[in-house]
Amino acid sequence: MNNPSQSSDAFAFLSAAERYYASLVSTAQSAFPGGEASLGGQLLYAGELSEDARALVVAGNVAGAATLCATADPARLRQANHEGIVDFVVTNLDEALRILKNEIRKKEPVAVCVGVEPGELEKEMLERGVQPDLVKAGVAAMNAVAVTPLLPAEDEALLAWQVAETPARWMPRLDALALECLGEGDAAARRWLRLAPRFGGRNVRGIRLVRCGLQAAAEFVSKVEMGVFRGEVGVAVELQMTRRGLTDQHRFVPGLPATGRN
C-alpha cells in the first residue's frame, strides 16, 4: 500500500498479528473440543514482549485467549501499555495469576505483562506448575502447543484497506461491505474483522485487514469500487489484495477513474 512510514509499520504489524490469529484459529479447530474459533479459557504464553510477541498478544486477544508475557525493558512496557496492547502491567507472577485465573474462568480475553526477565518468569512458572495451553514457538521448553504464523493458503486472499480521511465515518461502511462478502463459514474472519480494531492498539485503528476466499475478495473489491462510483462511499479508498504471491493495489477516488497496479 502507498502509505507513509507510520502506516506501513502499522500494516506490517497488523499483518503479523493476523498470521498468528490464523494459527490460533487452526489450533482451536483441531486441538480443542468444539472446533470453534474462540480460545476462551486457554492460557497463551508469548514470552519476551518483542515486536513479534506483541503481534501474538493481539492475536491472542482476538482469539479469546488469556495471554501472559514478560519484559524487564521499561520502554517496551510503556509502549505496550500506551498502545493498549496489554490490559495489565504487573510486577510478579502472583499478580498476573490473580488476573488470569479470573478471566480464564469467565473465558474472557485478557493480556497481562509481568515486568521481569522472561527467563525468571518461566523458571517460577515451572516451579509452581503453571502450564500454558499454548506457547510462542521457540520461546520456552513447555509442554504446550507451539504457535507459529500461518500464511494464507492457495485458495485464500489477504485484503487490506484504509481511507484518506475521516476513518471513524467511513471504515464501518467498508467493514459492512466486507462482511456482506464473507460466507457463513467465515466465522473466524468475521471475528477478526470485528475485534482486531479493538485489540490491535492505537496505531492500527485506521487500517483493516482480513483473510478470505478468492471469490469473496474479488467481490469486495468490486463492491468498494461501485460504492465509491455511486457516492455511497464518499472518500478515497486504498485497497490491496494479495493472493498466490501476487499483490494488486487499487485506489478508488470519488469523481475519478479507478487506478490499480500489480
N, C-alpha and C positions, 0 to 999 in steps of 0.2 A: 504494500500500500504506500502511496506517496504521502508519507507523514513526516512531520518534524521529528527530531531525535527522541523527544519525550514520548510521543505517541508510538514510535517504533519500538521503544523499550517496553511500553505497556502492552503492545501487541505480542511481542516475544514472550513476555511473562504470562499473559493470558493463554497463549498457545501451549506453553509448558504445563500450565495448570489443567488445561483441557485434556492433554495426553495422559496425565496422571489420573484424571477423573475417569477417562475411558478404561484405564486399567483397573481402577477400583470397582467400577460397574461390572466389568467382566468377572472380577473376583467374587463380587456379591452374587452374581447369577450362577456361578459354577461351584463355589466353595461353601456357601451358607444356605440354610433351608429357606425355601420360599422363592428363590430366584428373582428377588426384587432389586431395583436399582439402589435402594437405601441400605446404608451400613449402620443404621441406628443400633446402638447397643454394643458396637465394636470399638476396640481401642487401637488406634493407629499411632505408631511411634515414628517420628520423622527425623530424629537425630539433631545434629547441629543446624541451627536456623540460618542456613546459607540461602542464596537466591533460589536454588533449585528446591530446597526444602520448603521455602515459603510458598512456591507453586503447589507442592504436595499438600501443604496445610490448607490452602484454598480448596483444592480438590476434595480433601477430606471433609471439609465443612459442607460443601455442596452435596457430597455423597451421604452425609448424615452421620459421619463417624465422630467419635471423641478423639481429638488429636493432641499428642504430647510432643513437645520439642524442647530444646535447651540451647543456651548460648551464654558464655561469660562475656561476650562483647557488648558493652553498653550501647554502642551505636546501632547494632542490629536490633537490640531490644527496643530502643526508641523508635526506630524506623517501623518495625512491625506493629508497635502499639499505635503510632501516629497514623499509619495507613489503615488500621483496622484489620490487619491480617490475623492477629491473635486476639482473643477475648480477654485473657488474663495473663499478667506477668507476675510470677510469684518467686519466692526465694528458695524454696526447698520442696522436696518430693511430698512431704506431708500435706502442704497446702495444695499442691497440684492434685493429689489423690482425693481430697475432700470435694473439690470441684468436679473432677472427672467421674467419680463414683455416682454422684447425684445425677449428672447428665446422662451417664450410661444407663442408669436405672430408668430414666424417663425416655431413653432412646432419642435424645436430642443432640444436635451437633454442638461442639464447643472446641476451642483451641486454646491450650494452656502452654505457656513457655516458662521454663524454670531458668533463672539466672545463674547457672553454674556450667562448668565444662561438661559436655555430653558424656565423656568417659566416667566422670564422677557420678553422674546421674545413673548411667547404665549399671555401674557396679552396685549401687544401692538398690536399683530395681531387681537385680538378680538375687541379692542377699535377702530381699523381702518378698520374693516370689511374685513380683509384679510382671505379668506376662501379657504383652500386647498380642492382639489378633493379627495385626498387620505391621510391617516394618519397611521403611525405605530400603530398597535393595542396596547392599554393601555397607549399611550403616552399623549394624551390630549383629553379633552371633546369637540370635534369639530364635527360639522355636516358633516362628511366626511366618505367615505368608509374605513373601517378598514382593514389593510393589515397584514395577518399572514402567516408564512411559510407554503408551501404546499408540502407534501411528495409525492413521486411517487405512482401512482395507482398500482393495482394488475397486470395490463397488461403493465406496464412500467418498464424499467430498467434504472439504472444510470451507465453510463460508465465514467471511468476516466483513463487518460494515461499520461505518461511522458517518456522521453528518457534519456539515460545515459549520453549523451554528445551532443554538437552542436545542441541545440534545434532550433536555427534560421534556420538551414538547413532542419531538419527532421520533425519538428512539422507541417509545412504546408503540407507536404506529407501525414501525418497521418490525418490531418484535411480534406484533399481531399477525403481520403478513407471513413471517417465518413460521409461526405456529399453525397457520392455515395450510402450509405446505407439508408439515410433518404428519406422518401417518399415525394410526392408532398404536402401532407397535413401537413408536419412537418415544417411549416414556422417559428414557434416560436423557435424550436430547431435550425434551420439554423441561425436565427438571433442571438441567444445566442452564438453559436459556432463562429460566425463571429465577434461579438462585445465584448464578455467577455474578451478576451486578451487585448483589447484596454482600457476598462474601469475598469478592475479588480485590477489595481495597479501593481507596480513593482514586488511584491512578488509572484504573481500567474502566471506570463507570461510563465513559463516553465511547466505549468500544464494545461491539458484540462479536461473538464467535461461536459457531456451533457446527458439529459434525452431523451429517445426514446422508441419505442416499442420493445417487446422482440425479434421479428424476426430481426429487424434492428440491435439490439445489438449483437445477435449471428453472424450475417453476418459480422459485423465489426471485431469481434474477429477473425473470420476465415480469413478475408482479411489481417489483420495485421500479423497473423501467416504465411500466404502464402507469403506476401510481404517480410518478414524477411528471410524466407527459400529461396526465389528466388534471394535474394540480392538486391531487389528493395528498401528495407529499410535497409540501412547498419549500423544500430546501435541497441543496446539492447533497448527493449521497455518493460516497466512495465505497465500492463493493469489490471484494476479492473472492474468487472461487478457485480452490486448489484441488485437483484430483489427478491421480495416477502420475504424480510428479510434475504436472503442468499447472501453471497459475495464470488465470485470466483476471485482469483488472478492468473495472468499469467505473466511469464517473457519469452520473446522471444529474443534469442541471436543469432546473425549470426554465423553459423557453429556449433551450439549446439542444442540438442533436446529441445523442448519446455518444460517448467516446469509450474505447476499450482497446486493450492490447494484451498479448500473451507474454 
